[in-house]
Amino acid sequence: MNFSQEDVNIVADMKMVQDMVRKFHKVIDSEIEILGDSTRFLMGGFSQGGFMSSCIWKSYPRTLGGLILYSSPVAKNILAGPEQEYSPVLWTHGLDDILVLYRHGEYCNYTLDNKKRKFVHIKRDGLGHGVDQVVQIETKAFLEEILLKPRL
């Protein structure tokens, strides 16, 4: 895994990020063993938790069920491997977020919207660093669609 200095500045410590990614890959392996299907495993997070989730998801060696990010930047130098090529993504960000500026998260469109996966991008005018009722409703619709979709 390679992280740019800009990615590292978001969470402050490259070694910590790499260690966390490796640890979470092991946790995900254990959960998938129980689930029996990696495409039933979804992950996500808010703010820095979303950043970490994007690092973990992008570098995981098996196809996962999806990624959900709220007010989160995305690691720029970790491109999603072919395993996540069709894995759906929901990304929301308030345009009035003063903690994680929208322009820092906007790169998400470039790295995650590959035209092959379901990609839902919700940018909310008037929303700061948080989640509102509209985002909750959209999240529910996203989850229902991908969880109820027939598996091959």
Backbone bond lengths (Angstrom), bond angles and torsions (degrees), N, CA, C in turn:
res aa  C-N    CA-C-N  psi(-1)  N-CA   C-N-CA  omega(-1)  CA-C   N-CA-C  phi
1 M - - - 1.453 - - 1.514 109.60 -
2 N 1.299 115.78 134.79 1.451 120.79 177.54 1.517 109.00 -120.02
3 F 1.310 116.37 131.18 1.452 122.47 179.52 1.522 108.54 -118.99
4 S 1.318 117.28 136.73 1.459 119.72 176.74 1.526 109.70 -77.20
5 Q 1.311 116.81 162.42 1.466 120.40 177.74 1.517 110.13 -61.54
6 E 1.327 117.47 -35.85 1.466 120.28 178.40 1.529 110.70 -63.49
7 D 1.359 117.07 -41.27 1.460 120.16 175.92 1.523 110.33 -60.65
8 V 1.317 115.26 -45.08 1.463 120.76 -176.84 1.520 111.04 -63.97
9 N 1.321 117.79 -38.54 1.454 119.96 179.93 1.521 112.42 -60.08
10 I 1.321 117.61 -28.75 1.463 120.84 -179.94 1.522 110.39 -64.21
11 V 1.296 118.42 -41.07 1.467 120.96 -178.85 1.521 112.96 -112.60
12 A 1.307 117.27 0.50 1.461 125.06 169.45 1.518 117.01 81.47
13 D 1.311 121.15 -22.65 1.454 118.91 -172.92 1.523 111.07 -144.86
14 M 1.327 116.44 106.37 1.456 121.51 -177.61 1.523 112.78 -59.03
15 K 1.300 117.42 -43.15 1.464 120.61 -179.18 1.522 110.37 -62.08
16 M 1.324 116.63 -41.72 1.461 119.79 178.69 1.522 111.00 -61.75
17 V 1.325 117.05 -41.57 1.463 120.44 179.56 1.524 110.05 -63.24
18 Q 1.310 117.19 -47.73 1.462 120.58 -179.46 1.527 111.33 -62.50
19 D 1.331 117.39 -41.34 1.464 120.94 177.29 1.528 111.04 -63.01
20 M 1.322 116.75 -43.00 1.466 120.39 -179.77 1.529 110.55 -65.21
21 V 1.311 117.41 -40.67 1.463 120.56 178.71 1.525 109.96 -59.61
22 R 1.326 117.16 -47.62 1.469 120.64 178.96 1.526 111.44 -61.03
23 K 1.319 116.98 -43.19 1.474 120.25 -179.87 1.527 111.24 -64.56
24 F 1.328 116.03 -42.80 1.459 118.38 -179.80 1.521 112.21 -69.67
25 H 1.313 118.34 -31.26 1.462 119.61 174.97 1.523 109.87 -59.51
26 K 1.314 117.58 -39.57 1.474 121.08 178.32 1.523 110.96 -67.07
27 V 1.330 117.24 -40.83 1.473 121.08 177.97 1.530 109.41 -62.60
28 I 1.319 116.44 -44.82 1.467 120.69 179.57 1.526 110.08 -62.54
29 D 1.320 117.64 -41.79 1.473 120.82 176.74 1.526 110.60 -54.91
30 S 1.323 116.81 -44.24 1.469 121.51 -179.64 1.526 111.18 -64.75
31 E 1.320 116.10 -42.63 1.469 119.94 -179.74 1.528 111.19 -66.80
32 I 1.321 116.58 -39.83 1.465 120.26 -179.51 1.525 110.34 -67.88
33 E 1.299 116.51 -33.29 1.462 119.79 175.91 1.529 110.20 -59.53
34 I 1.324 116.86 -39.15 1.468 121.77 177.84 1.527 110.57 -71.88
35 L 1.348 116.75 -44.66 1.462 121.47 -178.51 1.527 112.38 -68.61
36 G 1.313 115.75 -34.67 1.455 120.21 -178.65 1.521 114.49 83.03
37 D 1.330 118.27 -1.50 1.459 121.93 -177.53 1.525 108.72 -155.22
38 S 1.317 116.70 115.81 1.467 119.91 -176.64 1.523 112.45 -64.87
39 T 1.328 117.87 -24.73 1.457 120.07 -178.82 1.529 112.54 -76.19
40 R 1.312 117.44 -2.26 1.462 121.41 174.71 1.526 111.34 -95.22
41 F 1.326 117.18 -0.86 1.461 122.22 -178.65 1.518 109.17 -99.48
42 L 1.332 116.39 118.71 1.462 122.53 176.46 1.512 108.44 -111.26
43 M 1.303 116.23 151.88 1.454 119.50 175.73 1.514 109.93 -141.37
44 G 1.313 115.16 162.52 1.441 119.05 178.82 1.512 111.13 -179.72
45 G 1.314 114.84 -176.88 1.444 119.08 179.80 1.511 112.33 -176.41
46 F 1.309 113.40 172.65 1.459 123.29 -179.16 1.523 108.84 -112.58
47 S 1.324 117.50 130.98 1.447 123.65 174.88 1.530 110.79 60.37
48 Q 1.318 117.73 -121.82 1.462 120.21 -179.24 1.521 111.21 -64.32
49 G 1.330 117.26 -31.61 1.465 120.47 175.66 1.520 111.49 -63.75
50 G 1.328 116.38 -34.67 1.456 120.58 175.31 1.519 111.72 -68.69
51 F 1.330 116.29 -39.72 1.461 120.20 175.92 1.528 110.00 -58.31
52 M 1.332 116.52 -49.00 1.469 120.22 179.44 1.516 110.72 -61.82
53 S 1.328 116.64 -42.45 1.467 119.84 178.61 1.519 111.07 -59.69
54 S 1.345 116.96 -39.48 1.466 119.31 179.37 1.535 110.59 -65.59
55 C 1.315 117.58 -37.96 1.474 121.04 177.49 1.529 110.55 -63.11
56 I 1.321 115.44 -46.11 1.469 121.50 -177.88 1.526 109.96 -66.12
57 W 1.322 116.29 -49.12 1.464 122.25 -177.30 1.522 111.22 -61.82
58 K 1.325 116.57 -47.29 1.462 120.17 -176.76 1.516 112.56 -62.08
59 S 1.319 117.37 -33.01 1.459 120.35 -174.32 1.528 113.44 -100.49
60 Y 1.335 117.83 0.40 1.470 119.35 -179.00 1.534 109.94 -70.87
61 P 1.339 118.35 135.75 1.462 121.03 -171.57 1.533 116.09 -82.47
62 R 1.329 118.19 5.91 1.478 120.81 176.35 1.525 108.30 -131.22
63 T 1.317 116.22 153.83 1.462 120.71 179.95 1.523 109.80 -65.36
64 L 1.340 115.72 128.58 1.464 121.30 177.77 1.525 109.53 -105.57
65 G 1.333 115.26 165.32 1.457 121.09 -175.39 1.506 115.00 -72.16
66 G 1.325 118.16 -22.02 1.448 119.63 178.67 1.508 112.65 159.92
67 L 1.332 113.58 174.58 1.458 122.27 -178.29 1.528 108.12 -136.67
68 I 1.331 116.36 134.00 1.460 121.88 178.25 1.525 108.02 -125.83
69 L 1.334 116.12 124.61 1.460 121.65 -177.68 1.516 110.34 -126.12
70 Y 1.329 115.55 134.74 1.464 122.13 175.93 1.527 108.80 -122.73
71 S 1.324 117.22 125.01 1.471 122.88 177.30 1.522 111.76 47.11
72 S 1.319 115.43 47.86 1.461 120.23 -173.52 1.513 112.45 -124.79
73 P 1.326 115.93 139.64 1.458 118.76 166.71 1.526 107.65 -79.10
74 V 1.315 116.21 165.50 1.459 121.56 179.53 1.509 108.22 -123.39
75 A 1.325 116.53 139.11 1.460 121.12 178.90 1.525 110.03 -58.93
76 K 1.313 116.57 120.43 1.457 121.04 -174.08 1.517 114.10 -74.26
77 N 1.299 118.01 -37.32 1.456 119.96 -174.22 1.523 113.76 -94.73
78 I 1.297 116.77 9.57 1.456 119.38 174.06 1.517 105.49 -110.17
79 L 1.312 116.97 99.44 1.452 120.08 178.11 1.520 108.22 -84.22
80 A 1.318 116.06 139.31 1.455 119.84 178.90 1.520 108.63 -61.60
81 G 1.322 115.12 130.28 1.456 120.35 178.95 1.519 110.82 -72.70
82 P 1.323 116.41 176.12 1.462 119.90 -178.56 1.529 112.52 -61.53
83 E 1.323 116.89 -21.33 1.469 120.18 179.58 1.520 111.52 -63.12
84 Q 1.325 118.10 -31.09 1.465 121.34 -177.55 1.532 112.35 -101.47
85 E 1.324 116.52 12.76 1.463 121.05 -173.59 1.536 113.07 -56.22
86 Y 1.330 116.85 -35.70 1.465 120.50 -178.72 1.522 112.54 -111.19
87 S 1.308 117.32 4.26 1.464 121.90 -178.89 1.532 109.74 -70.55
88 P 1.338 118.51 122.84 1.467 120.94 -174.89 1.527 113.39 -68.52
89 V 1.337 114.89 152.32 1.464 121.27 -178.17 1.529 109.79 -134.48
90 L 1.328 115.48 134.95 1.462 123.04 169.33 1.518 106.56 -116.91
91 W 1.315 118.07 123.94 1.457 122.07 178.69 1.517 108.56 -130.27
92 T 1.313 116.92 124.44 1.463 121.87 178.19 1.529 109.32 -122.56
93 H 1.332 114.22 147.05 1.463 118.33 179.59 1.524 108.82 -156.26
94 G 1.318 115.94 132.84 1.452 120.63 175.09 1.516 110.89 -77.72
95 L 1.314 116.27 133.75 1.461 119.73 179.42 1.526 111.64 -70.94
96 D 1.342 116.51 -16.87 1.458 120.88 178.76 1.530 112.16 -103.12
97 D 1.317 116.89 19.71 1.462 122.03 178.88 1.532 108.77 -70.96
98 I 1.331 117.19 119.45 1.468 120.12 179.63 1.530 112.33 -99.67
99 L 1.338 117.77 -6.84 1.465 120.33 177.43 1.527 112.04 -90.02
100 V 1.313 116.44 -49.71 1.467 121.64 173.21 1.517 104.91 -117.31
101 L 1.302 116.25 97.56 1.450 121.16 -174.69 1.524 110.78 -60.10
102 Y 1.310 115.22 141.06 1.468 120.54 -178.09 1.528 111.25 -53.72
103 R 1.315 118.27 -39.73 1.472 120.31 -178.47 1.524 111.68 -62.05
104 H 1.351 117.97 -27.65 1.465 120.38 177.13 1.520 110.94 -74.60
105 G 1.301 116.35 -30.73 1.457 120.16 178.01 1.510 113.29 -87.07
106 E 1.325 116.70 -20.30 1.458 120.71 -174.72 1.523 113.00 -58.38
107 Y 1.318 117.44 -25.95 1.466 121.48 177.04 1.521 110.73 -57.44
108 C 1.316 116.03 -23.21 1.454 121.83 178.90 1.522 111.26 -51.98
109 N 1.320 117.70 -40.78 1.460 120.43 179.99 1.523 111.18 -56.12
110 Y 1.313 115.78 -44.17 1.457 120.83 -177.24 1.523 111.72 -67.00
111 T 1.312 117.76 -44.11 1.459 120.11 -174.83 1.521 113.38 -82.74
112 L 1.325 118.25 -24.49 1.457 119.34 -173.58 1.518 115.15 -107.96
113 D 1.320 118.52 -23.14 1.461 120.46 -178.08 1.522 109.04 -92.33
114 N 1.334 116.08 87.26 1.462 120.56 -176.11 1.528 112.95 -97.67
115 K 1.311 118.04 7.84 1.472 124.68 178.38 1.529 113.21 71.87
116 K 1.320 118.51 -4.41 1.465 120.85 178.20 1.530 110.90 -102.50
117 R 1.298 116.29 -29.92 1.459 120.36 -176.97 1.515 109.83 -99.56
118 K 1.318 115.58 160.03 1.456 120.04 170.27 1.524 106.31 -70.53
119 F 1.306 116.60 121.99 1.462 121.57 -179.76 1.519 108.22 -129.58
120 V 1.325 115.80 114.39 1.461 121.49 178.69 1.523 107.31 -110.03
121 H 1.320 115.77 120.49 1.457 121.25 179.60 1.520 107.87 -117.59
122 I 1.315 115.72 118.02 1.460 120.81 178.94 1.518 107.92 -114.51
123 K 1.312 116.53 113.78 1.461 120.25 173.42 1.526 106.19 -111.57
124 R 1.325 115.38 126.70 1.458 120.51 -170.94 1.518 110.80 -113.99
125 D 1.310 115.78 115.37 1.454 121.28 173.11 1.528 108.08 -68.19
126 G 1.310 117.06 135.50 1.461 121.25 179.73 1.520 114.15 88.30
127 L 1.332 117.38 -8.94 1.467 120.49 179.50 1.521 109.15 -95.68
128 G 1.321 115.84 131.66 1.453 121.27 176.55 1.514 110.46 -90.95
129 H 1.308 116.24 -140.01 1.466 122.68 -178.37 1.524 107.91 -84.67
130 G 1.315 115.71 83.23 1.448 119.03 -177.29 1.514 112.57 179.56
131 V 1.315 113.47 -167.01 1.458 123.06 -179.02 1.516 106.99 -128.87
132 D 1.322 116.48 137.79 1.461 119.48 177.45 1.529 109.95 -117.38
133 Q 1.311 116.71 -175.79 1.457 121.39 -176.24 1.529 111.58 -63.31
134 V 1.312 118.10 -37.70 1.467 121.06 178.56 1.527 109.93 -62.07
135 V 1.311 116.72 -44.71 1.464 120.72 178.88 1.534 109.78 -63.52
136 Q 1.322 117.88 -39.45 1.463 120.84 177.78 1.525 111.38 -61.95
137 I 1.316 116.76 -42.80 1.467 120.91 179.08 1.524 110.76 -64.77
138 E 1.331 116.47 -44.43 1.468 120.46 178.19 1.530 111.73 -63.51
139 T 1.333 116.68 -37.87 1.463 120.62 177.72 1.521 110.26 -63.54
140 K 1.314 116.05 -44.57 1.471 120.05 179.15 1.524 110.64 -59.81
141 A 1.335 117.64 -44.80 1.467 121.68 179.37 1.532 110.78 -63.16
142 F 1.324 116.82 -41.76 1.463 121.97 178.65 1.527 110.00 -61.36
143 L 1.324 116.32 -48.34 1.465 120.37 -179.12 1.527 111.62 -63.66
144 E 1.313 116.85 -43.82 1.463 119.60 179.19 1.524 110.88 -60.27
145 E 1.306 116.46 -42.60 1.467 119.54 -178.92 1.508 111.90 -64.96
146 I 1.324 118.40 -47.22 1.462 118.83 -175.29 1.519 112.02 -79.46
147 L 1.328 118.74 -29.91 1.455 119.61 -179.96 1.535 112.27 -78.17
148 L 1.316 116.60 -28.33 1.467 120.06 -178.74 1.524 111.93 -91.29
149 K 1.316 116.77 -6.85 1.467 120.79 178.92 1.517 109.45 -65.59
150 P 1.327 117.06 132.25 1.484 119.61 179.08 1.533 111.43 -60.06
151 R 1.298 116.56 140.95 1.476 122.35 177.45 1.507 109.14 -96.24
152 L 1.317 116.06 147.67 1.458 121.03 178.54 1.514 111.02 -74.60
